[in-house]
Amino acid sequence: MSLLGGQARQLRVALQQAPDHAVGRVVAMLDGLNDRGAADAVLDSVRPRLRRLQPPRPLRLPRLLFLPVEGALVEARDWRPGNPYVPRSAIAPIAALLARDMPALAEEIEAAALGHTLANRALVSQLGGLLWPAAGAGLRFAIPPNWAASGLPPEAAEPILALCCGLWRHAVALWQARSAAEEGPPEPLVRAALAPLALEGNGPLTAGMTLLLRSATQPAQVAAVAATLSNIMSPLVERELTALLVADAAAVAEAETAREMADTAGRLGRRLADMECTGTATQREERRRQAVTLRRDTSQACHQHLAQAVVKTLLLPAVRAAAGPPAADETVLALEIAARDLRQLEVAGRRLGHEAAFDRTLRDALQQLHRLAQAPGGLGRIELARLAEILAGPEAGCALLADTGRPA
């Protein structure tokens, strides 16, 4: 199936207007299209949102092939001749070239990937270990099939393929480091991934560094390793680190739920802490200056969201539950989940700054829970004490129990 121009425009509008919970369903429909060019054109307008939501994506040959190349991918409109990037419009033609030149491997990969998504990390690593080295060693520098559909000139094919092959040859080590992103990734994995890429040239090294930076909890350590491998890396890594933090701050501001905001703010906080203590004295000082503004703005956004969400997702539902018959288990569970999400947001936001504002919001919320505990209703004092404990710790729960004479 392919998309006509009018259908593509309608799908683009539908995707832009879809609530977060529906985005995954629209993306799944687009992922089922054979015409990847049309699907990618629709997805281009919401890629920042997709990075934030990370809906499940089917594990298909083109997607698997280009996972190690993500650090070099740009929208087709942003690509320029001579730049060390890969326009997304080149993905489908290059994947078709591989399927033509290595049909047995392509069929094996497609069959093994059928029905799975990128969330199956073990399978991604297993199939990538087969695909990436083979592509890096065996893909010919020829103009791929249907290259004209990419909108790129014929002479662009060879340098783009050369950049991709340079990454694929060392993609197994690169992906091992990427998979350990939550642990830093550790410096030995970063060096094992980037040192071979430095021998391929600055283009592959930059792309590999960018891939690791975007996923790392300690991006400054990734940047420090990259800077030792090439004398042009230092100014580049500082620009990439700044862009990464700006994107993180934007993700905090755009979050729609307390849990999502807590996750994005927590990630920003960890990255800021890493950047402020890594690098030369000059680098650390400059990064600390940037961090002041980012901490101020994102902590304010977290507090504003917290103040609104406490009322909307916890206090008002608690008031309604207290006004009725004894609350059902699912009602109590929903309130506890809301309290946990709010607690996570409070902790993440507090670490960025404005601690006094968070103290006031928590104090006001606890006072409301204490008031609900003063009169009989659908929520017992034990349930209310549990909410206070989740929201502010065991002392807050015990204080609520001791504050009312209402029978348990």
LUMVO-840150 format. One record per residue (C-alpha): residue number from 0; residue in one letter; x, y, z. Coordinates in steps of 0.001 Angstrom, whole numbers, plus 500000, padded with zeros to 6 digits. Layout:
residues N
+-----+------+--------+--------+--------+
:  nr : rest :   east :  north :     up :
+-----+------+--------+--------+--------+
: NUM :    A :      X :      Y :      Z :
...
+-----+------+--------+--------+--------+
***
This chain:
residues 408
+-----+------+--------+--------+--------+
:  nr : rest :   east :  north :     up :
+-----+------+--------+--------+--------+
:   0 :    M : 500000 : 500000 : 500000 :
:   1 :    S : 501150 : 503539 : 499245 :
:   2 :    L : 499837 : 506975 : 500179 :
:   3 :    L : 498417 : 509554 : 497844 :
:   4 :    G : 499273 : 513185 : 498509 :
:   5 :    G : 495926 : 514010 : 500090 :
:   6 :    Q : 496016 : 510898 : 502279 :
:   7 :    A : 499511 : 511756 : 503473 :
:   8 :    R : 498430 : 515256 : 504442 :
:   9 :    Q : 495396 : 513920 : 506322 :
:  10 :    L : 497497 : 511373 : 508180 :
:  11 :    R : 500050 : 514044 : 509062 :
:  12 :    V : 497321 : 516235 : 510573 :
:  13 :    A : 495790 : 513260 : 512392 :
:  14 :    L : 499160 : 512310 : 513878 :
:  15 :    Q : 499914 : 515878 : 514980 :
:  16 :    Q : 496515 : 516174 : 516682 :
:  17 :    A : 496391 : 512670 : 518198 :
:  18 :    P : 496671 : 512426 : 521991 :
:  19 :    D : 499722 : 510648 : 523317 :
:  20 :    H : 497899 : 507379 : 523989 :
:  21 :    A : 496777 : 507170 : 520346 :
:  22 :    V : 500084 : 508038 : 518680 :
:  23 :    G : 501306 : 504447 : 518838 :
:  24 :    R : 498285 : 503184 : 516888 :
:  25 :    V : 498776 : 505741 : 514102 :
:  26 :    V : 502491 : 504954 : 513927 :
:  27 :    A : 501734 : 501223 : 513745 :
:  28 :    M : 499538 : 501837 : 510694 :
:  29 :    L : 502282 : 503845 : 509020 :
:  30 :    D : 504865 : 501184 : 509827 :
:  31 :    G : 502751 : 498693 : 507896 :
:  32 :    L : 503112 : 500630 : 504641 :
:  33 :    N : 505383 : 499306 : 501915 :
:  34 :    D : 506081 : 502852 : 500747 :
:  35 :    R : 508541 : 503939 : 503441 :
:  36 :    G : 509176 : 507240 : 501718 :
:  37 :    A : 505576 : 508336 : 502186 :
:  38 :    A : 505434 : 506975 : 505738 :
:  39 :    D : 508641 : 508733 : 506746 :
:  40 :    A : 507387 : 511981 : 505226 :
:  41 :    V : 504322 : 511778 : 507487 :
:  42 :    L : 506436 : 510908 : 510538 :
:  43 :    D : 508961 : 513699 : 509954 :
:  44 :    S : 506673 : 516329 : 511430 :
:  45 :    V : 506367 : 514521 : 514784 :
:  46 :    R : 509770 : 512900 : 515260 :
:  47 :    P : 510599 : 514927 : 518408 :
:  48 :    R : 507323 : 513698 : 519880 :
:  49 :    L : 508106 : 510105 : 518870 :
:  50 :    R : 511479 : 510330 : 520617 :
:  51 :    R : 509652 : 511474 : 523738 :
:  52 :    L : 506877 : 508850 : 523639 :
:  53 :    Q : 508896 : 505978 : 522144 :
:  54 :    P : 505934 : 503935 : 520893 :
:  55 :    P : 506701 : 500288 : 519986 :
:  56 :    R : 508137 : 500043 : 516468 :
:  57 :    P : 508131 : 496827 : 514437 :
:  58 :    L : 511519 : 495222 : 513932 :
:  59 :    R : 511997 : 495413 : 510163 :
:  60 :    L : 515121 : 495088 : 508036 :
:  61 :    P : 515492 : 498821 : 507178 :
:  62 :    R : 515014 : 499880 : 510791 :
:  63 :    L : 517450 : 497291 : 512127 :
:  64 :    L : 519998 : 498149 : 509440 :
:  65 :    F : 520000 : 501843 : 510346 :
:  66 :    L : 519917 : 501619 : 514134 :
:  67 :    P : 523701 : 502194 : 514373 :
:  68 :    V : 523387 : 505067 : 511882 :
:  69 :    E : 520835 : 507037 : 513934 :
:  70 :    G : 523483 : 509503 : 515075 :
:  71 :    A : 523968 : 510587 : 511452 :
:  72 :    L : 520329 : 510623 : 510326 :
:  73 :    V : 518760 : 513950 : 509346 :
:  74 :    E : 515583 : 514948 : 507577 :
:  75 :    A : 516031 : 515109 : 503816 :
:  76 :    R : 515420 : 518876 : 503831 :
:  77 :    D : 518369 : 519369 : 506202 :
:  78 :    W : 520917 : 517378 : 504189 :
:  79 :    R : 523540 : 519175 : 502121 :
:  80 :    P : 526191 : 517722 : 499801 :
:  81 :    G : 529472 : 517221 : 501621 :
:  82 :    N : 527888 : 517027 : 505072 :
:  83 :    P : 528629 : 513843 : 507069 :
:  84 :    Y : 524969 : 512936 : 507467 :
:  85 :    V : 522501 : 510444 : 506053 :
:  86 :    P : 519101 : 511764 : 504916 :
:  87 :    R : 516198 : 509593 : 506002 :
:  88 :    S : 514985 : 509420 : 502421 :
:  89 :    A : 518045 : 507250 : 501647 :
:  90 :    I : 517039 : 504494 : 504082 :
:  91 :    A : 514589 : 502640 : 501837 :
:  92 :    P : 516815 : 502650 : 498713 :
:  93 :    I : 519883 : 501474 : 500658 :
:  94 :    A : 517879 : 498723 : 502367 :
:  95 :    A : 516643 : 497691 : 498902 :
:  96 :    L : 520269 : 497578 : 497695 :
:  97 :    L : 521171 : 495234 : 500537 :
:  98 :    A : 518143 : 493027 : 499846 :
:  99 :    R : 519173 : 492834 : 496202 :
: 100 :    D : 522850 : 492100 : 496808 :
: 101 :    M : 522400 : 489867 : 499892 :
: 102 :    P : 518980 : 488252 : 499380 :
: 103 :    A : 519575 : 485216 : 501603 :
: 104 :    L : 520684 : 487369 : 504544 :
: 105 :    A : 517818 : 489829 : 504036 :
: 106 :    E : 515255 : 487009 : 503977 :
: 107 :    E : 516753 : 485427 : 507102 :
: 108 :    I : 516631 : 488720 : 508996 :
: 109 :    E : 513072 : 489552 : 507918 :
: 110 :    A : 511818 : 486077 : 508869 :
: 111 :    A : 513465 : 486174 : 512309 :
: 112 :    A : 512242 : 489716 : 513008 :
: 113 :    L : 508622 : 489100 : 511999 :
: 114 :    G : 506211 : 489904 : 514837 :
: 115 :    H : 508866 : 491473 : 517066 :
: 116 :    T : 509556 : 495099 : 517992 :
: 117 :    L : 512630 : 497113 : 518886 :
: 118 :    A : 511785 : 496476 : 522533 :
: 119 :    N : 513235 : 492967 : 522122 :
: 120 :    R : 516787 : 494088 : 522786 :
: 121 :    A : 518258 : 490601 : 522796 :
: 122 :    L : 516885 : 489901 : 519321 :
: 123 :    V : 518039 : 493310 : 518066 :
: 124 :    S : 521583 : 492525 : 519217 :
: 125 :    Q : 521462 : 488999 : 517806 :
: 126 :    L : 520172 : 489983 : 514366 :
: 127 :    G : 522273 : 493139 : 514267 :
: 128 :    G : 525338 : 491008 : 514904 :
: 129 :    L : 524530 : 489141 : 511695 :
: 130 :    L : 523426 : 492090 : 509601 :
: 131 :    W : 525716 : 495013 : 510404 :
: 132 :    P : 529160 : 493430 : 509806 :
: 133 :    A : 527891 : 491794 : 506614 :
: 134 :    A : 526541 : 495099 : 505325 :
: 135 :    G : 529727 : 496943 : 506245 :
: 136 :    A : 531936 : 494420 : 504471 :
: 137 :    G : 529808 : 493409 : 501505 :
: 138 :    L : 527595 : 496283 : 500360 :
: 139 :    R : 528757 : 497616 : 496996 :
: 140 :    F : 529132 : 501343 : 496389 :
: 141 :    A : 526490 : 501373 : 493663 :
: 142 :    I : 523529 : 503642 : 493121 :
: 143 :    P : 520728 : 501886 : 495049 :
: 144 :    P : 517460 : 500857 : 493408 :
: 145 :    N : 514857 : 503627 : 493233 :
: 146 :    W : 517455 : 506176 : 494328 :
: 147 :    A : 515581 : 508919 : 492470 :
: 148 :    A : 512706 : 508571 : 494956 :
: 149 :    S : 515056 : 509749 : 497713 :
: 150 :    G : 515283 : 513173 : 496082 :
: 151 :    L : 519082 : 512951 : 496199 :
: 152 :    P : 521511 : 513383 : 493288 :
: 153 :    P : 523241 : 510229 : 491979 :
: 154 :    E : 526639 : 511464 : 493147 :
: 155 :    A : 525398 : 511520 : 496748 :
: 156 :    A : 525018 : 507743 : 496877 :
: 157 :    E : 528691 : 506821 : 497274 :
: 158 :    P : 529623 : 509143 : 500201 :
: 159 :    I : 526411 : 508266 : 502024 :
: 160 :    L : 527080 : 504551 : 501583 :
: 161 :    A : 530678 : 505032 : 502670 :
: 162 :    L : 529558 : 506705 : 505900 :
: 163 :    C : 527024 : 503949 : 506586 :
: 164 :    C : 529536 : 501170 : 505901 :
: 165 :    G : 532085 : 502803 : 508193 :
: 166 :    L : 529520 : 502632 : 510996 :
: 167 :    W : 528271 : 499128 : 510176 :
: 168 :    R : 531761 : 497646 : 510259 :
: 169 :    H : 532014 : 498533 : 513959 :
: 170 :    A : 528318 : 498585 : 514853 :
: 171 :    V : 528414 : 495574 : 517175 :
: 172 :    A : 530726 : 497341 : 519640 :
: 173 :    L : 528819 : 500600 : 519145 :
: 174 :    W : 525520 : 498898 : 519951 :
: 175 :    Q : 526979 : 497206 : 523020 :
: 176 :    A : 527883 : 500636 : 524369 :
: 177 :    R : 524470 : 502003 : 523370 :
: 178 :    S : 522770 : 499139 : 525214 :
: 179 :    A : 524676 : 500032 : 528393 :
: 180 :    A : 523558 : 503679 : 528258 :
: 181 :    E : 521817 : 503506 : 531638 :
: 182 :    E : 525155 : 502597 : 533238 :
: 183 :    G : 526933 : 505564 : 531711 :
: 184 :    P : 527832 : 503759 : 529455 :
: 185 :    P : 531086 : 502577 : 531096 :
: 186 :    E : 534221 : 504207 : 529736 :
: 187 :    P : 535789 : 500942 : 528448 :
: 188 :    L : 532697 : 500244 : 526311 :
: 189 :    V : 532672 : 503811 : 524992 :
: 190 :    R : 536330 : 503622 : 524011 :
: 191 :    A : 535919 : 500187 : 522430 :
: 192 :    A : 533049 : 501585 : 520352 :
: 193 :    L : 534539 : 504913 : 519292 :
: 194 :    A : 538245 : 504148 : 518806 :
: 195 :    P : 537665 : 501971 : 515680 :
: 196 :    L : 535293 : 504602 : 514284 :
: 197 :    A : 538021 : 507238 : 514601 :
: 198 :    L : 540068 : 505177 : 512138 :
: 199 :    E : 537157 : 505347 : 509685 :
: 200 :    G : 537190 : 509151 : 509730 :
: 201 :    N : 535541 : 512060 : 511513 :
: 202 :    G : 532138 : 511361 : 509945 :
: 203 :    P : 531679 : 507877 : 511462 :
: 204 :    L : 533277 : 509019 : 514747 :
: 205 :    T : 530899 : 511978 : 515006 :
: 206 :    A : 527884 : 509810 : 514206 :
: 207 :    G : 528890 : 507172 : 516751 :
: 208 :    M : 529529 : 509778 : 519427 :
: 209 :    T : 526154 : 511411 : 518760 :
: 210 :    L : 524360 : 508071 : 519011 :
: 211 :    L : 525900 : 507394 : 522413 :
: 212 :    L : 525433 : 510955 : 523678 :
: 213 :    R : 521691 : 510920 : 523035 :
: 214 :    S : 521145 : 507822 : 525133 :
: 215 :    A : 523842 : 508177 : 527791 :
: 216 :    T : 523113 : 509085 : 531395 :
: 217 :    Q : 526715 : 510353 : 531555 :
: 218 :    P : 527105 : 512109 : 528179 :
: 219 :    A : 530056 : 514256 : 529253 :
: 220 :    Q : 532106 : 511121 : 529789 :
: 221 :    V : 531234 : 509975 : 526262 :
: 222 :    A : 532299 : 513393 : 524985 :
: 223 :    A : 535552 : 513216 : 526924 :
: 224 :    V : 536484 : 509911 : 525262 :
: 225 :    A : 535591 : 511245 : 521800 :
: 226 :    A : 537722 : 514352 : 522356 :
: 227 :    T : 540805 : 512195 : 522916 :
: 228 :    L : 540326 : 510443 : 519558 :
: 229 :    S : 540282 : 513440 : 517210 :
: 230 :    N : 541548 : 517010 : 517472 :
: 231 :    I : 538346 : 518395 : 515890 :
: 232 :    M : 536030 : 516786 : 518444 :
: 233 :    S : 536284 : 519243 : 521349 :
: 234 :    P : 534208 : 522123 : 519907 :
: 235 :    L : 531826 : 519656 : 518286 :
: 236 :    V : 531121 : 517726 : 521476 :
: 237 :    E : 530394 : 520941 : 523375 :
: 238 :    R : 527809 : 521919 : 520757 :
: 239 :    E : 526279 : 518434 : 520895 :
: 240 :    L : 526154 : 518473 : 524692 :
: 241 :    T : 524426 : 521862 : 524688 :
: 242 :    A : 521913 : 520675 : 522097 :
: 243 :    L : 521268 : 517546 : 524160 :
: 244 :    L : 520514 : 519523 : 527322 :
: 245 :    V : 518268 : 521964 : 525475 :
: 246 :    A : 516333 : 519008 : 524043 :
: 247 :    D : 516046 : 517468 : 527525 :
: 248 :    A : 514701 : 520724 : 528953 :
: 249 :    A : 512177 : 520944 : 526123 :
: 250 :    A : 511059 : 517371 : 526842 :
: 251 :    V : 510441 : 518319 : 530480 :
: 252 :    A : 508328 : 521300 : 529459 :
: 253 :    E : 506349 : 519230 : 526942 :
: 254 :    A : 505582 : 516328 : 529283 :
: 255 :    E : 501867 : 515732 : 529730 :
: 256 :    T : 501797 : 513562 : 532864 :
: 257 :    A : 503530 : 513671 : 536231 :
: 258 :    R : 505280 : 510371 : 535569 :
: 259 :    E : 506569 : 511486 : 532183 :
: 260 :    M : 507788 : 514779 : 533584 :
: 261 :    A : 509478 : 512999 : 536479 :
: 262 :    D : 511319 : 510710 : 534068 :
: 263 :    T : 512485 : 513518 : 531785 :
: 264 :    A : 513446 : 515824 : 534663 :
: 265 :    G : 515323 : 513006 : 536369 :
: 266 :    R : 517273 : 512314 : 533183 :
: 267 :    L : 518139 : 515993 : 532809 :
: 268 :    G : 519279 : 516169 : 536419 :
: 269 :    R : 521582 : 513168 : 536039 :
: 270 :    R : 523078 : 514549 : 532850 :
: 271 :    L : 523649 : 517977 : 534360 :
: 272 :    A : 525410 : 516450 : 537358 :
: 273 :    D : 527670 : 514471 : 535034 :
: 274 :    M : 528509 : 517488 : 532900 :
: 275 :    E : 529253 : 519741 : 535836 :
: 276 :    C : 531927 : 517401 : 537205 :
: 277 :    T : 533515 : 516134 : 533957 :
: 278 :    G : 535938 : 517861 : 531587 :
: 279 :    T : 538511 : 520609 : 531933 :
: 280 :    A : 538090 : 523429 : 534432 :
: 281 :    T : 537059 : 525783 : 531631 :
: 282 :    Q : 534508 : 523301 : 530298 :
: 283 :    R : 533037 : 522666 : 533738 :
: 284 :    E : 532661 : 526391 : 534402 :
: 285 :    E : 530896 : 527014 : 531096 :
: 286 :    R : 528630 : 524025 : 531629 :
: 287 :    R : 527735 : 525229 : 535122 :
: 288 :    R : 526686 : 528587 : 533675 :
: 289 :    Q : 524397 : 526815 : 531232 :
: 290 :    A : 523076 : 524582 : 533986 :
: 291 :    V : 521914 : 527515 : 536126 :
: 292 :    T : 519325 : 528561 : 533555 :
: 293 :    L : 518280 : 525018 : 532725 :
: 294 :    R : 517834 : 524093 : 536386 :
: 295 :    R : 515816 : 527228 : 537091 :
: 296 :    D : 513477 : 526851 : 534139 :
: 297 :    T : 512885 : 523119 : 534442 :
: 298 :    S : 512409 : 523157 : 538211 :
: 299 :    Q : 509802 : 525898 : 537774 :
: 300 :    A : 508049 : 523810 : 535119 :
: 301 :    C : 508108 : 520777 : 537414 :
: 302 :    H : 506687 : 522729 : 540336 :
: 303 :    Q : 503944 : 524281 : 538248 :
: 304 :    H : 502925 : 520868 : 536929 :
: 305 :    L : 503108 : 519349 : 540402 :
: 306 :    A : 500893 : 522042 : 541927 :
: 307 :    Q : 498246 : 521465 : 539268 :
: 308 :    A : 498509 : 517679 : 539216 :
: 309 :    V : 498220 : 517357 : 543008 :
: 310 :    V : 494789 : 518947 : 542809 :
: 311 :    K : 493658 : 517270 : 539588 :
: 312 :    T : 494906 : 513719 : 540054 :
: 313 :    L : 494959 : 513325 : 543859 :
: 314 :    L : 493009 : 515819 : 545957 :
: 315 :    L : 489850 : 516184 : 543856 :
: 316 :    P : 489532 : 512405 : 543306 :
: 317 :    A : 490160 : 511882 : 547043 :
: 318 :    V : 487434 : 514386 : 547930 :
: 319 :    R : 484993 : 512627 : 545612 :
: 320 :    A : 485895 : 509240 : 547041 :
: 321 :    A : 485589 : 510500 : 550613 :
: 322 :    A : 482125 : 511904 : 549895 :
: 323 :    G : 480689 : 508548 : 548818 :
: 324 :    P : 480378 : 505010 : 550130 :
: 325 :    P : 483478 : 503049 : 551134 :
: 326 :    A : 485908 : 503361 : 548241 :
: 327 :    A : 486461 : 500333 : 546035 :
: 328 :    D : 489917 : 498771 : 545872 :
: 329 :    E : 490486 : 500056 : 542341 :
: 330 :    T : 489719 : 503612 : 543475 :
: 331 :    V : 492234 : 503400 : 546313 :
: 332 :    L : 494801 : 501870 : 543968 :
: 333 :    A : 494333 : 504686 : 541436 :
: 334 :    L : 494893 : 507261 : 544183 :
: 335 :    E : 498057 : 505493 : 545336 :
: 336 :    I : 499408 : 505375 : 541780 :
: 337 :    A : 498727 : 509100 : 541409 :
: 338 :    A : 500512 : 509792 : 544698 :
: 339 :    R : 503556 : 507783 : 543578 :
: 340 :    D : 503768 : 509662 : 540290 :
: 341 :    L : 503525 : 512973 : 542136 :
: 342 :    R : 506223 : 511910 : 544587 :
: 343 :    Q : 508561 : 510998 : 541737 :
: 344 :    L : 507953 : 514379 : 540118 :
: 345 :    E : 508544 : 516186 : 543388 :
: 346 :    V : 511841 : 514386 : 543973 :
: 347 :    A : 513080 : 514986 : 540409 :
: 348 :    G : 512016 : 518631 : 540399 :
: 349 :    R : 513421 : 519348 : 543852 :
: 350 :    R : 516848 : 518137 : 542745 :
: 351 :    L : 516847 : 520813 : 540067 :
: 352 :    G : 516014 : 523646 : 542502 :
: 353 :    H : 513201 : 525699 : 544109 :
: 354 :    E : 513033 : 523393 : 547134 :
: 355 :    A : 510953 : 525843 : 549166 :
: 356 :    A : 508214 : 525892 : 546523 :
: 357 :    F : 508000 : 522099 : 546560 :
: 358 :    D : 507846 : 522158 : 550374 :
: 359 :    R : 504857 : 524518 : 550278 :
: 360 :    T : 502970 : 522425 : 547732 :
: 361 :    L : 503507 : 519225 : 549707 :
: 362 :    R : 502514 : 520924 : 552953 :
: 363 :    D : 499287 : 522215 : 551401 :
: 364 :    A : 498459 : 518777 : 549999 :
: 365 :    L : 499035 : 517102 : 553357 :
: 366 :    Q : 496788 : 519650 : 555069 :
: 367 :    Q : 494006 : 518753 : 552649 :
: 368 :    L : 494451 : 515055 : 553414 :
: 369 :    H : 494328 : 515834 : 557141 :
: 370 :    R : 491031 : 517689 : 556652 :
: 371 :    L : 489538 : 514720 : 554825 :
: 372 :    A : 490516 : 512514 : 557766 :
: 373 :    Q : 488474 : 514614 : 560205 :
: 374 :    A : 485034 : 513491 : 559031 :
: 375 :    P : 483560 : 510082 : 558155 :
: 376 :    G : 483435 : 509186 : 554491 :
: 377 :    G : 484392 : 506754 : 551775 :
: 378 :    L : 488136 : 506904 : 552528 :
: 379 :    G : 489321 : 505625 : 555899 :
: 380 :    R : 492140 : 507274 : 557759 :
: 381 :    I : 494390 : 504333 : 556980 :
: 382 :    E : 493890 : 504875 : 553240 :
: 383 :    L : 494490 : 508603 : 553667 :
: 384 :    A : 497570 : 507968 : 555813 :
: 385 :    R : 498886 : 505684 : 553100 :
: 386 :    L : 498489 : 508489 : 550545 :
: 387 :    A : 500316 : 510878 : 552872 :
: 388 :    E : 503103 : 508331 : 553355 :
: 389 :    I : 503554 : 507835 : 549599 :
: 390 :    L : 503465 : 511566 : 548980 :
: 391 :    A : 505814 : 512732 : 551748 :
: 392 :    G : 507268 : 509757 : 553642 :
: 393 :    P : 506462 : 507592 : 556696 :
: 394 :    E : 506482 : 510519 : 559130 :
: 395 :    A : 503702 : 512215 : 557184 :
: 396 :    G : 501597 : 509055 : 557274 :
: 397 :    C : 502072 : 508594 : 561017 :
: 398 :    A : 501267 : 512270 : 561631 :
: 399 :    L : 497939 : 511905 : 559825 :
: 400 :    L : 497014 : 508834 : 561856 :
: 401 :    A : 497881 : 510605 : 565115 :
: 402 :    D : 495998 : 513767 : 564131 :
: 403 :    T : 492497 : 512355 : 564000 :
: 404 :    G : 490355 : 510429 : 566392 :
: 405 :    R : 488351 : 508873 : 563642 :
: 406 :    P : 488196 : 505082 : 564146 :
: 407 :    A : 490166 : 502917 : 561747 :
+-----+------+--------+--------+--------+
***
